[in-house]
Structures are given as structure tokens and as C-alpha cells.
Amino acid sequence: MDRTRAITELAKRRGFFFGADEAYGGVAGFYTFGPEGAALKRNVEAAWRDRFTVREGNDEIEAPTIAPEPVFEASGHLDGFDDMLVECGECGESHRADHLIEDATDIEEAESLPIPEVEELVAAHEIACPSCGAPLAGRSVEEFNLMFETSIGPGSGQPGYLRPETAQGIFVEFPRLKEYARNQLPFGVTQIGRAYRNEISPRKGIVRTREFTQAELEQFVDPDADEPPLDRVADVSLRLYPADEQEDPEGGYVERTVGEAVEEGIIESDWVAYYLGVAREWYERIGVDDDRFRFRQHLPGERAHYAADCWDAESEVSGAVSDDPTVGDWIEIAGFAYRGDYDLSKHAEHSDDDFTVFQQYDEPKTVERAVVEPDMSVLGPEFGGKAGNVADELRALAERDPSAFEADEVTVTVDGEDVTVDADVANFRIEEQTEAGEHVTPHIVEPSFGVDRTVYTLLAHGYDEDEVDDEERTYLSLAPEVAPTDVAVFPLVSDDALETLADDVVADLREAGLSVAHDDSGNIGRRYRRQDEVGTPLSVTVDHESIENDPTTVTVRDRDTTAQVRVPVADLATELQVVLQSGGSFDRLLESYERIDTDVTRS
């Protein structure tokens, strides 16, 4: 069984995730997280919140998952949030054309290609419909908007959409959020929540779905004044896959520290570099395999027009470990973009609110300003209802290009038409003004994480097989911080005294704040196997020696090595907390307590 199928089978059997609504046939792209998966996902979210909200000193909000149509008109999602769709002429099934090309060729990022080239590649490689096998050559490739539409209110109501990302909920509320930040830049706002995209062809389980969870940080900065604390991550090592290396047939990875990557200009934005360093440390903390992780720079064709620089965090999920970047199954698990002032400027343009921050100078400044005070007694009769717009355009031109008023006439464009006004009517002049500060439209740096894909990465990187007591074993080597359960407690056999002590141990560990599974079903070996498969780091067994010894003891077993030691019950909670907080290192217990060599896993 290949690695992907094995993980999917384990996920379903052990309650990590499975297709939703299967009693009614299910719908592609929707998944339910079972008890183990929901716990793992919550722990990933908690670890992300700790690092990107709490430790960075940011604020967190929770915005609605539905927004009215004007929000997405301003953001550009109504016009530009599209994927490439090709429909089979025989069976009528729709597919993502770029994915078909990636599956049939060595091209890795077909979504960055223009549609005519995609159509040519479909024909050149004789790509067929995955559903029925009919040829797709000659079929048109069209843009398909991914947003789910709905109505707000009764009847036809007000048009609205399910959000395709959590970011817009932060951008729209900026006028109020800046007040909570006391109008001081920089500041960051985070959000963890559901997002929705009507994917053409969902695939790879929870890797590409129609409903998913994002964890996003929007960092608002003054582009002329604010710098990130690069010294905190300057020595963090990064495996980078820059755009020029991707375009070179002989290209490969570039290994640099954050400081080196900035100094050499490999990463253009200091802020993006900072968050790559923070993210690298965080991914290592939660158990992502260093050898199957990289940061890939967006190619020019896939980078959003407003983004100065974009990098994706990618993980390899098929099990391949190679220095060749073209080997393996790489999935995007996070994106890091310098978005400039695009988002706030767009919402300012489409709404009636102020999306700037007033930055006060240390001392008032005297500056020269171009001033226009049009003579409305002349503009009114000449331009009628357009007079106000003409006046506004004259003022805007004065700010932009004061020299335009040096001629006898001034020309501006109103509603697509050129309008000429005598310079005397414009009343242009230069004035000295004293200013206490200026209004700044912040730039945005956005680290955006896919929670579901991170969960899948942890399953793929934690999945392992070995042999214990001459039996094959499957286990998940999950970091204790994200493992669904901290410790499992087993009475060795069905015995009143053992079960009573096991109940007491469970109560003590839960009182100490640990997540505990109590399992007394089946032989002890099978119980170990069940907990190994869901990634429980430690197991505690109550056996006959437990009630015979003075003081009372239990055995503690390490998931990855299956090593066991005997620990006094009085010290158990403290010792387990130390092991879990140290990332799961069992060495402390091996050095401090009696090691047990037993065949108990097969009892």
C-alpha cells in the first residue's frame, strides 16, 4: 500500500478524518474531522495562536464567514478569483485544466500559465478526461469563479458570498481595529476560521477541499518607518527554492540563514524574511520534518499583481526525501506575501470609511502645499452637475503635479472626458502649512496558514512502520504539543484492584491538566497498538507489581522506542509533564528510573 493510501486508511479507521455525509452518498471536497483529528487540529490551532498571536503581541478577532457583495467587489474576488476549468464533451465532468497538465507532465505550477498555452498543452500531451477517458484536446479552457454565492435575508435578499479567505474580515474592520491599536503602527491582527472555495476538482483528501480552516496574520506597517526584529531570526536556516532556480533546468535549493537571504537579496522584503524565520521555527516545533520542507518563491505568472514578493511553505507528503526539488509530492501549506497598500486602498475607494492611520510627527513641520480653490461661480454654469467632480480633479492634480498649473489652461479628466479650465479659475497657489503629522495607508504583510494541510502534513511526516516483538507496527510520531492525547492508561488485566488504581491514576493525571485516554478493552498489545496509531506519546500500565510494591508504581512506555520504566505513582504526573514539555524526550525517565524489559506488548 502506498503512503498516501495508508494515511487515508489510517485516518478513517482511527477517526482523524473521513468524507462527510456518506450516509447520503457524500459530496466531494467536504470532510469531517473525527475525535482524533479534531483534537489534533485544535492543538495545531492552539500552537499557532501561541506563536503568532500571543508571542508576537498581536490581537485576534473572529469575523463572520459571510459578507455582502460590495466587500468582494472591492477586494477583487468577484472579477479575479478564478481557476481554469475544462469540461469533458462526453461525460460532462469538469476538471481543473492546470492540475491535469501537472499530472501528465513535469510542469509543477501550471496555474501560472496563460489559458491559450494551457489549451495547447492539453492537446500536445493528448490529455484525456480522468472520468471517462475521452480526449480533451480542442475543448476550451475557461475561468471559473470559486466563490460560493448566497442571499442575505428573505426572498432574493441582499447578494452575499461565503468568504474565500479570512483576511477580508480583518481588512474591512480596519477603521475600528486601528482605534484598538491606539492608531500606532505597526500592529498585527490574527484570525483562525473557516473559508470556502467551490473547487472544480477537489482531491488528495483534506489537502484540497471546498471548506477548510485558515490561520492568518495581517501585519499593518508604515513602509517608510517600520522594520521587523530580524535579529530574532537572523540565524534560522532556510531551505529556499527561488524563482530563478525553478526556471533553470539545473536549478536546485539554496540553503541560507534568514540574515544571509536578506543580505544577498534572495528575499526582497525584510518583513517576509522575518516571518519565514518565525514559521520555520514553528513548523519544527510542531513536528514537521526538516528534510521534507521548503520555502518556494512564486513564479512571476502566479504572483498576485499587487504583491511585491510571495513565498510558499511547502511540505512533501509522499515520503520521498531528496535534494532534487522536482522529486516528491509537494503541497502548499502556507503563503507569505507583501501585499503593499492594495487591500486598504481598495476598501477606502469603495466604502465611506477611513483606512489610513494618522502618524504624529515628533515635532510639527512646516511644509509647502499646493492649494486649489476653484471659482465655483464659473465652474457651476459651465459644467452643471459635473462642477464638483471637476473641482475634485483639479485638487487631485495639484497634489500630483503642481507644474500643470503653470500654463494658461489646465486639463483634467472627468467621467472619461477631458475638461479644460482656465488657470485663473482654478485659483492655484503654494502655501506654507504647519502639520502635526500625516495620514498613512499602511502596507500589509500576510502570513497565511492552511490548518487542514498542516494536519495532513503532520500525519504524513509522523507516519512510520517498524517491527516490535516480531510483529509489524504502525505508529504516528507526533510532537506531544499537537498529539490528540497526552497519555493512555491501561489496567493490565481485568481485575478490580488494578482497575481501581487505574481510575485513580487517570483522575490524577487529568487533574494535572493532561489529556488522558483510559482503555481497558482487549489485550494489552492491541491497546498499545491503538494508541501508537493515533500518536499518543506515553502509555501507563497498571500491573500486579503496581499494587504489590511500596510505594505504588506503574510502568511508563515511550511510543517511538517502546522503552519502559517503572515510576512511583506519587511522582507520575510531574514526571510525565516534564517529558511532554521537553518535546517527548524519554531520556530523563530512562536515567532516573528502573528500565523494564518485558514482552508485555504481546500479552
C-alpha positions as CSV (number, residue, x, y, z in Angstrom):
1,M,0.0,0.0,0.0
2,D,1.5,3.4,-1.0
3,R,2.0,6.1,1.7
4,T,-1.0,8.2,0.7
5,R,-3.5,5.3,0.7
6,A,-2.0,4.1,4.0
7,I,-2.5,7.5,5.7
8,T,-6.0,7.9,4.3
9,E,-6.9,4.4,5.5
10,L,-5.5,5.1,9.0
11,A,-7.2,8.5,9.1
12,K,-10.6,6.9,8.5
13,R,-10.1,3.8,10.7
14,R,-8.8,5.7,13.7
15,G,-11.0,8.8,13.5
16,F,-8.8,11.5,12.1
17,F,-10.9,12.5,9.1
18,F,-13.3,10.9,6.6
19,G,-15.7,12.0,3.9
20,A,-18.7,14.0,5.2
21,D,-22.4,13.0,4.7
22,E,-21.5,9.5,3.5
23,A,-25.0,8.2,4.6
24,Y,-26.3,10.3,1.7
25,G,-23.6,9.5,-0.8
26,G,-21.3,12.3,0.3
27,V,-20.1,15.3,-1.7
28,A,-16.6,15.7,-2.9
29,G,-14.5,18.3,-1.1
30,F,-16.1,18.1,2.3
31,Y,-14.6,16.2,5.3
32,T,-15.5,15.6,8.9
33,F,-12.7,15.6,11.4
34,G,-13.3,12.6,13.8
35,P,-12.4,12.6,17.5
36,E,-8.6,12.2,17.0
37,G,-8.5,14.6,14.0
38,A,-10.5,17.3,15.8
39,A,-8.2,17.1,18.8
40,L,-5.1,17.2,16.6
41,K,-6.5,20.2,14.6
42,R,-7.3,22.1,17.8
43,N,-3.8,21.6,19.1
44,V,-2.3,22.9,15.9
45,E,-4.5,25.9,16.1
46,A,-3.5,26.5,19.8
47,A,0.2,26.2,18.9
48,W,-0.3,28.7,16.0
49,R,-2.2,31.1,18.3
50,D,0.5,30.9,20.9
51,R,3.3,31.7,18.4
52,F,1.7,34.2,16.0
53,T,-0.8,35.9,18.3
54,V,0.4,35.7,21.9
55,R,4.2,35.7,21.4
56,E,4.1,38.3,18.7
57,G,1.8,40.6,20.8
58,N,-1.0,40.6,18.2
59,D,-4.8,40.8,18.7
60,E,-7.2,38.2,17.4
61,I,-10.7,38.7,16.0
62,E,-13.5,36.5,14.8
63,A,-15.4,37.9,11.8
64,P,-18.5,36.5,10.0
65,T,-18.0,33.8,7.4
66,I,-20.5,35.6,5.1
67,A,-20.1,39.1,3.7
68,P,-22.2,41.2,1.4
69,E,-21.3,41.5,-2.3
70,P,-19.6,45.0,-2.1
71,V,-16.9,43.6,0.1
72,F,-15.8,41.2,-2.6
73,E,-16.2,43.8,-5.4
74,A,-13.7,46.0,-3.5
75,S,-11.3,43.1,-2.8
76,G,-11.3,42.0,-6.5
77,H,-12.6,38.5,-5.8
78,L,-15.7,38.8,-8.0
79,D,-13.5,39.5,-11.0
80,G,-10.3,37.7,-10.4
81,F,-10.7,34.7,-8.1
82,D,-10.8,32.1,-10.8
83,D,-9.4,28.7,-11.7
84,M,-9.0,27.0,-15.1
85,L,-12.0,24.8,-15.9
86,V,-12.2,22.3,-18.8
87,E,-15.4,20.3,-19.3
88,C,-15.4,16.9,-20.9
89,G,-17.5,16.8,-24.1
90,E,-18.5,13.1,-23.5
91,C,-19.4,12.7,-19.8
92,G,-19.8,16.4,-18.9
93,E,-17.4,16.2,-15.9
94,S,-15.4,19.4,-15.1
95,H,-11.8,19.3,-14.2
96,R,-9.0,21.8,-13.4
97,A,-7.0,22.1,-16.5
98,D,-3.8,23.1,-14.7
99,H,-4.0,20.0,-12.5
100,L,-4.4,17.7,-15.5
101,I,-1.3,19.2,-17.0
102,E,0.7,18.9,-13.8
103,D,-0.3,15.2,-13.5
104,A,0.6,14.4,-17.1
105,T,3.8,16.4,-17.4
106,D,6.8,17.7,-15.5
107,I,5.3,21.2,-15.2
108,E,4.9,22.0,-11.5
109,E,3.0,25.3,-11.5
110,A,0.6,25.2,-14.5
111,E,-1.7,27.7,-12.8
112,S,0.8,30.4,-13.7
113,L,0.4,29.7,-17.4
114,P,-1.9,31.7,-19.7
115,I,-5.1,29.9,-20.9
116,P,-4.0,29.6,-24.6
117,E,-0.8,27.8,-23.5
118,V,-2.8,25.5,-21.2
119,E,-5.1,24.6,-24.1
120,E,-2.1,23.9,-26.3
121,L,-0.5,21.6,-23.6
122,V,-3.8,19.7,-23.2
123,A,-3.7,18.9,-27.0
124,A,0.0,18.4,-27.2
125,H,0.1,15.8,-24.4
126,E,-3.2,14.2,-25.5
127,I,-4.7,14.6,-22.1
128,A,-7.9,12.7,-21.6
129,C,-10.8,13.0,-19.2
130,P,-10.0,11.3,-15.9
131,S,-13.6,10.2,-15.5
132,C,-14.4,8.6,-18.9
133,G,-11.1,8.7,-20.9
134,A,-12.4,10.9,-23.7
135,P,-9.8,13.2,-25.3
136,L,-9.9,16.8,-24.1
137,A,-7.9,18.3,-27.0
138,G,-9.9,21.1,-28.6
139,R,-12.1,21.7,-25.5
140,S,-12.0,25.3,-24.4
141,V,-10.5,26.2,-21.0
142,E,-12.5,28.8,-19.2
143,E,-12.2,30.8,-16.0
144,F,-14.4,29.7,-13.2
145,N,-15.1,31.9,-10.1
146,L,-14.6,29.8,-6.9
147,M,-16.8,31.8,-4.5
148,F,-20.0,30.3,-3.0
149,E,-22.9,32.7,-3.5
150,T,-25.8,33.1,-1.1
151,S,-28.6,35.6,-0.3
152,I,-28.7,37.6,2.9
153,G,-32.3,38.0,4.2
154,P,-35.6,36.6,2.9
155,G,-36.5,36.2,-0.8
156,S,-33.8,37.3,-3.2
157,G,-32.4,39.3,-0.3
158,Q,-29.0,41.0,-0.5
159,P,-26.4,39.2,-2.5
160,G,-23.6,37.8,-0.4
161,Y,-20.7,35.3,-0.5
162,L,-19.1,32.8,1.8
163,R,-15.6,34.2,2.4
164,P,-12.9,32.5,0.3
165,E,-10.3,33.7,2.9
166,T,-10.4,35.1,6.4
167,A,-8.3,38.1,5.5
168,Q,-11.1,40.3,4.2
169,G,-12.8,40.2,7.6
170,I,-9.7,41.9,9.0
171,F,-9.3,44.4,6.2
172,V,-12.9,45.5,6.3
173,E,-12.8,46.2,10.1
174,F,-9.5,48.1,9.9
175,P,-11.1,51.5,10.7
176,R,-12.2,50.1,14.1
177,L,-9.2,47.9,14.7
178,K,-6.7,50.8,14.3
179,E,-8.5,52.5,17.2
180,Y,-8.0,49.4,19.4
181,A,-4.3,49.7,18.4
182,R,-4.3,53.4,19.5
183,N,-3.5,54.4,15.9
184,Q,0.1,53.1,16.4
185,L,1.9,51.2,13.7
186,P,3.0,48.5,13.4
187,F,0.3,46.2,14.7
188,G,-1.0,42.8,13.8
189,V,-4.4,41.1,13.8
190,T,-4.9,37.4,13.6
191,Q,-7.9,35.2,12.8
192,I,-8.4,31.4,12.7
193,G,-11.6,30.3,11.0
194,R,-13.4,28.6,8.1
195,A,-13.1,29.6,4.5
196,Y,-14.9,28.3,1.4
197,R,-13.9,27.8,-2.2
198,N,-16.0,26.0,-4.8
199,E,-13.1,23.9,-6.1
200,I,-13.6,22.5,-9.6
201,S,-12.0,19.1,-8.7
202,P,-11.2,18.6,-5.0
203,R,-8.5,16.0,-4.4
204,K,-6.0,14.5,-2.1
205,G,-8.4,14.2,0.8
206,I,-8.1,17.2,3.1
207,V,-5.4,18.8,1.0
208,R,-7.8,20.4,-1.5
209,T,-11.3,20.8,-0.2
210,R,-14.3,23.2,-0.5
211,E,-14.4,24.1,3.2
212,F,-11.2,24.5,5.2
213,T,-9.6,26.3,8.1
214,Q,-7.1,29.2,7.7
215,A,-4.9,30.8,10.3
216,E,-3.9,34.2,9.1
217,L,-2.0,37.2,10.4
218,E,-2.3,40.6,8.8
219,Q,0.6,42.8,9.9
220,F,0.0,46.5,9.3
221,V,3.2,48.5,8.9
222,D,4.4,52.0,7.9
223,P,6.5,51.2,4.8
224,D,8.8,54.2,5.5
225,A,9.4,53.7,9.2
226,D,8.7,50.2,10.5
227,E,11.3,47.4,10.4
228,P,10.8,43.8,11.7
229,P,13.0,42.4,14.5
230,L,15.2,40.5,12.1
231,D,17.8,39.8,14.8
232,R,15.5,37.4,16.5
233,V,15.6,35.0,13.5
234,A,18.7,36.1,11.6
235,D,20.4,32.7,12.3
236,V,17.5,30.5,11.4
237,S,18.4,28.2,8.5
238,L,16.0,28.2,5.5
239,R,15.8,25.8,2.5
240,L,14.8,28.2,-0.3
241,Y,13.6,27.4,-3.8
242,P,13.8,30.8,-5.6
243,A,12.1,31.6,-8.8
244,D,15.3,31.7,-10.9
245,E,16.3,28.3,-9.6
246,Q,12.8,26.9,-10.6
247,E,13.2,28.3,-14.1
248,D,16.7,26.9,-14.5
249,P,16.6,23.2,-15.7
250,E,19.6,22.6,-13.5
251,G,18.3,24.7,-10.6
252,G,18.1,23.5,-7.0
253,Y,17.7,24.5,-3.4
254,V,19.5,27.5,-1.9
255,E,20.4,27.0,1.8
256,R,20.7,30.3,3.7
257,T,20.1,31.8,7.1
258,V,17.4,34.5,7.2
259,G,20.1,37.1,7.6
260,E,22.1,35.8,4.6
261,A,19.0,35.6,2.4
262,V,18.1,39.3,3.2
263,E,21.7,40.5,2.7
264,E,22.0,38.7,-0.7
265,G,18.6,39.9,-1.9
266,I,17.2,36.4,-2.3
267,I,14.2,37.5,-0.1
268,E,13.2,41.1,-1.1
269,S,11.1,42.0,1.9
270,D,12.6,42.1,5.4
271,W,9.1,41.5,6.8
272,V,8.5,38.4,4.7
273,A,12.0,37.2,5.6
274,Y,11.2,37.7,9.3
275,Y,8.0,35.6,9.1
276,L,9.8,32.9,7.1
277,G,12.2,32.6,10.0
278,V,9.4,32.5,12.6
279,A,7.4,30.0,10.6
280,R,10.4,27.7,10.2
281,E,10.9,27.5,13.9
282,W,7.2,27.0,14.5
283,Y,7.0,24.1,11.9
284,E,10.0,22.4,13.6
285,R,8.3,22.9,17.0
286,I,5.1,21.0,15.9
287,G,6.9,18.2,14.2
288,V,7.3,19.0,10.5
289,D,10.2,17.0,9.0
290,D,13.1,19.4,8.1
291,D,14.1,17.1,5.2
292,R,10.7,17.3,3.6
293,F,10.0,21.1,4.0
294,R,11.0,24.1,1.9
295,F,10.1,27.7,1.0
296,R,9.3,28.2,-2.7
297,Q,9.1,31.6,-4.2
298,H,6.2,32.4,-6.5
299,L,7.0,32.5,-10.2
300,P,6.1,35.8,-11.9
301,G,3.0,34.4,-13.6
302,E,1.5,33.1,-10.3
303,R,2.2,36.1,-8.1
304,A,-0.7,38.4,-7.5
305,H,-0.3,41.8,-9.3
306,Y,-0.3,43.7,-6.0
307,A,2.2,41.5,-4.2
308,A,5.8,42.6,-4.3
309,D,7.1,39.2,-3.1
310,C,5.5,35.9,-2.3
311,W,6.8,32.7,-0.9
312,D,5.0,29.4,0.0
313,A,5.9,27.0,2.7
314,E,5.6,23.5,1.1
315,S,5.8,20.0,2.5
316,E,6.5,16.7,0.8
317,V,3.8,14.2,1.7
318,S,4.6,11.0,-0.3
319,G,7.6,10.0,1.8
320,A,10.2,11.0,-0.7
321,V,13.4,12.5,0.7
322,S,15.7,14.1,-1.9
323,D,17.8,17.1,-2.6
324,D,16.2,17.2,-6.1
325,P,13.3,19.7,-5.8
326,T,11.4,18.0,-8.6
327,V,11.1,14.7,-6.7
328,G,8.1,14.0,-4.5
329,D,4.6,15.3,-3.9
330,W,4.9,18.8,-2.6
331,I,1.8,20.7,-1.3
332,E,1.5,24.3,-0.2
333,I,0.8,24.7,3.5
334,A,1.3,28.4,4.0
335,G,1.8,31.6,2.0
336,F,3.8,34.7,2.8
337,A,3.1,37.9,0.9
338,Y,3.9,41.5,1.0
339,R,0.6,43.0,-0.2
340,G,1.5,46.6,-0.1
341,D,-1.4,49.1,0.4
342,Y,-3.6,47.3,-2.2
343,D,-6.3,46.0,0.2
344,L,-6.8,49.0,2.4
345,S,-6.7,51.4,-0.6
346,K,-9.4,49.3,-2.4
347,H,-11.7,49.3,0.6
348,A,-11.1,53.0,1.1
349,E,-12.1,53.6,-2.6
350,H,-15.3,51.5,-2.4
351,S,-16.5,52.5,1.1
352,D,-17.2,55.6,3.1
353,D,-14.6,55.0,5.9
354,D,-11.1,56.0,6.6
355,F,-8.5,53.3,6.1
356,T,-5.5,55.4,7.0
357,V,-3.6,55.9,10.2
358,F,-2.6,59.4,11.4
359,Q,1.1,59.3,12.3
360,Q,2.0,62.2,14.5
361,Y,5.5,63.8,14.0
362,D,7.9,64.2,16.9
363,E,7.7,67.9,16.2
364,P,5.4,69.9,13.9
365,K,6.7,70.5,10.4
366,T,6.3,73.5,8.1
367,V,5.8,72.3,4.5
368,E,4.7,73.8,1.2
369,R,1.4,72.5,-0.1
370,A,-0.3,73.1,-3.5
371,V,-3.7,74.5,-2.9
372,V,-6.6,74.8,-5.4
373,E,-9.8,76.8,-4.6
374,P,-11.8,76.7,-7.9
375,D,-14.2,79.5,-8.6
376,M,-17.5,77.6,-8.4
377,S,-19.4,80.6,-9.8
378,V,-17.6,79.9,-13.1
379,L,-17.5,76.1,-12.9
380,G,-21.2,75.8,-12.0
381,P,-22.7,77.4,-15.0
382,E,-20.2,75.9,-17.4
383,F,-20.2,72.3,-16.2
384,G,-23.5,72.0,-14.3
385,G,-23.8,68.8,-12.2
386,K,-20.2,67.8,-13.0
387,A,-18.7,71.0,-11.5
388,G,-18.0,69.3,-8.1
389,N,-16.2,66.5,-9.9
390,V,-14.2,69.0,-11.9
391,A,-13.1,70.8,-8.8
392,D,-12.1,67.5,-7.1
393,E,-10.0,66.5,-10.1
394,L,-8.3,69.9,-10.1
395,R,-7.3,69.5,-6.4
396,A,-6.0,66.0,-7.1
397,L,-4.0,67.2,-10.0
398,A,-2.4,69.9,-7.8
399,E,-1.2,67.3,-5.3
400,R,0.1,65.1,-8.1
401,D,1.6,67.6,-10.5
402,P,1.7,71.3,-9.4
403,S,3.6,72.2,-12.6
404,A,0.4,71.5,-14.6
405,F,-1.0,74.9,-13.4
406,E,1.9,76.9,-14.8
407,A,0.1,77.1,-18.2
408,D,-2.8,79.3,-19.0
409,E,-5.2,76.4,-19.1
410,V,-5.5,73.2,-17.1
411,T,-6.9,69.9,-18.4
412,V,-8.4,67.2,-16.2
413,T,-10.4,64.0,-17.0
414,V,-13.9,63.7,-15.6
415,D,-16.0,60.6,-16.3
416,G,-13.7,59.6,-19.2
417,E,-13.8,63.1,-20.9
418,D,-11.1,65.7,-21.0
419,V,-12.2,69.0,-19.4
420,T,-10.2,72.3,-19.9
421,V,-10.3,75.1,-17.3
422,D,-8.6,78.5,-17.2
423,A,-5.8,78.5,-14.7
424,D,-7.2,81.7,-13.2
425,V,-10.5,79.9,-12.4
426,A,-8.6,77.1,-10.6
427,N,-7.1,79.6,-8.2
428,F,-3.9,77.6,-7.7
429,R,-1.2,78.7,-5.2
430,I,1.5,77.3,-3.0
431,E,1.0,77.8,0.7
432,E,3.3,77.1,3.7
433,Q,1.4,74.9,6.2
434,T,2.3,73.6,9.7
435,E,1.5,70.0,10.1
436,A,1.5,67.8,13.2
437,G,1.6,64.5,11.3
438,E,0.4,62.7,8.2
439,H,-2.2,60.1,7.2
440,V,-0.5,56.9,6.2
441,T,-2.1,54.0,4.3
442,P,-0.4,51.0,6.0
443,H,1.2,48.3,4.0
444,I,0.2,44.7,4.8
445,V,2.4,41.7,5.4
446,E,0.5,38.4,5.4
447,P,1.5,35.0,6.6
448,S,-1.5,32.7,5.8
449,F,-1.5,29.1,7.0
450,G,-3.7,26.2,5.9
451,V,-4.6,24.4,9.1
452,D,-6.1,21.3,7.4
453,R,-3.0,20.9,5.2
454,T,-0.8,21.3,8.2
455,V,-2.7,18.5,9.9
456,Y,-2.2,16.3,6.9
457,T,1.5,17.1,6.8
458,L,1.9,16.1,10.4
459,L,0.2,12.8,9.7
460,A,2.3,12.2,6.6
461,H,5.6,13.2,8.4
462,G,4.7,11.3,11.6
463,Y,3.6,8.1,9.9
464,D,6.1,5.3,10.4
465,E,6.3,1.5,10.4
466,D,8.6,-0.8,12.3
467,E,8.7,-4.2,14.0
468,V,8.1,-4.8,17.7
469,D,8.3,-8.3,19.3
470,D,8.4,-9.8,15.8
471,E,5.2,-8.0,14.9
472,E,4.7,-5.2,12.3
473,R,3.7,-1.9,13.9
474,T,2.3,1.3,12.5
475,Y,2.6,4.5,14.6
476,L,2.4,8.2,14.4
477,S,5.4,10.0,15.8
478,L,3.6,13.3,16.6
479,A,5.0,16.0,18.7
480,P,3.5,16.0,22.2
481,E,2.2,19.5,21.8
482,V,-0.1,18.5,18.9
483,A,-0.8,14.9,19.7
484,P,-4.6,14.3,20.2
485,T,-3.9,12.6,23.6
486,D,-1.0,13.1,26.0
487,V,-1.1,9.7,27.8
488,A,-3.1,6.5,27.8
489,V,-3.7,4.5,31.0
490,F,-4.3,0.7,30.9
491,P,-5.0,-1.8,33.6
492,L,-3.0,-4.8,32.5
493,V,-5.9,-7.3,33.0
494,S,-9.5,-7.2,34.2
495,D,-9.0,-7.1,38.0
496,D,-10.9,-4.9,40.5
497,A,-7.8,-3.7,42.3
498,L,-5.9,-2.9,39.1
499,E,-9.0,-1.1,37.6
500,T,-9.5,0.9,40.8
501,L,-5.9,2.1,40.7
502,A,-6.1,2.8,37.0
503,D,-9.1,5.0,37.7
504,D,-7.2,6.9,40.4
505,V,-4.2,7.4,38.1
506,V,-6.5,8.7,35.3
507,A,-8.2,11.2,37.7
508,D,-4.8,12.4,39.0
509,L,-3.4,13.0,35.5
510,R,-6.5,14.8,34.3
511,E,-6.4,17.0,37.4
512,A,-2.8,17.9,36.4
513,G,-4.1,19.1,33.1
514,L,-3.1,16.2,30.9
515,S,-5.3,14.7,28.1
516,V,-5.8,11.1,29.1
517,A,-7.3,8.1,27.3
518,H,-8.5,5.2,29.5
519,D,-8.5,1.9,27.6
520,D,-9.3,-1.5,29.2
521,S,-10.6,-3.3,26.1
522,G,-8.7,-6.2,24.5
523,N,-5.2,-7.5,25.3
524,I,-2.5,-5.0,26.3
525,G,-0.6,-5.4,23.0
526,R,-3.6,-4.3,21.0
527,R,-4.2,-1.4,23.3
528,Y,-0.6,-0.2,22.8
529,R,-1.1,-0.6,19.0
530,R,-4.2,1.5,19.0
531,Q,-2.5,4.4,20.9
532,D,0.6,4.1,18.8
533,E,-1.5,4.6,15.7
534,V,-3.1,7.8,17.0
535,G,0.2,9.2,18.1
536,T,-0.2,9.1,21.9
537,P,3.3,9.8,23.2
538,L,3.2,7.9,26.5
539,S,1.3,4.9,27.9
540,V,0.9,4.0,31.6
541,T,0.2,0.4,32.6
542,V,-1.1,-0.7,35.9
543,D,0.0,-4.2,36.6
544,H,0.2,-6.6,39.6
545,E,3.5,-5.1,40.8
546,S,1.8,-1.8,41.0
547,I,-0.4,-2.9,43.9
548,E,2.3,-5.1,45.4
549,N,5.1,-2.5,45.5
550,D,5.5,0.0,48.3
551,P,5.5,2.8,47.1
552,T,2.9,2.1,44.4
553,T,4.4,2.1,40.9
554,V,3.3,1.8,37.3
555,T,5.1,1.3,34.1
556,V,5.5,4.1,31.6
557,R,6.1,3.3,27.9
558,D,7.5,5.6,25.2
559,R,5.6,5.4,21.9
560,D,8.6,5.8,19.5
561,T,11.1,3.5,21.1
562,T,8.7,1.3,23.2
563,A,11.1,1.6,26.1
564,Q,9.5,1.2,29.5
565,V,10.4,2.3,33.1
566,R,8.7,1.9,36.4
567,V,7.7,5.1,38.1
568,P,6.1,5.8,41.5
569,V,2.5,6.9,41.2
570,A,3.2,9.8,43.5
571,D,5.7,11.2,41.0
572,L,3.9,10.2,37.9
573,A,2.0,13.4,36.9
574,T,5.1,15.6,37.5
575,E,7.4,13.3,35.5
576,L,5.1,13.0,32.6
577,Q,4.6,16.7,32.4
578,V,8.4,17.2,32.2
579,V,8.7,14.6,29.4
580,L,5.8,16.2,27.4
581,Q,7.1,19.7,27.9
582,S,10.5,18.7,26.7
583,G,9.1,17.6,23.4
584,G,8.7,14.0,24.3
585,S,12.3,13.1,25.3
586,F,12.2,9.8,27.3
587,D,15.9,10.1,28.3
588,R,15.1,11.7,31.7
589,L,13.0,8.8,32.8
590,L,15.5,6.2,31.5
591,E,18.2,7.9,33.5
592,S,16.1,8.2,36.7
593,Y,14.1,5.1,37.0
594,E,14.4,1.3,36.6
595,R,14.1,0.1,33.0
596,I,11.7,-2.7,32.4
597,D,12.4,-5.3,29.7
598,T,9.2,-7.1,29.1
599,D,7.2,-8.9,26.4
600,V,4.1,-7.2,27.7
601,T,3.2,-5.8,24.3
602,R,2.1,-9.3,23.3
603,S,0.4,-10.4,26.5
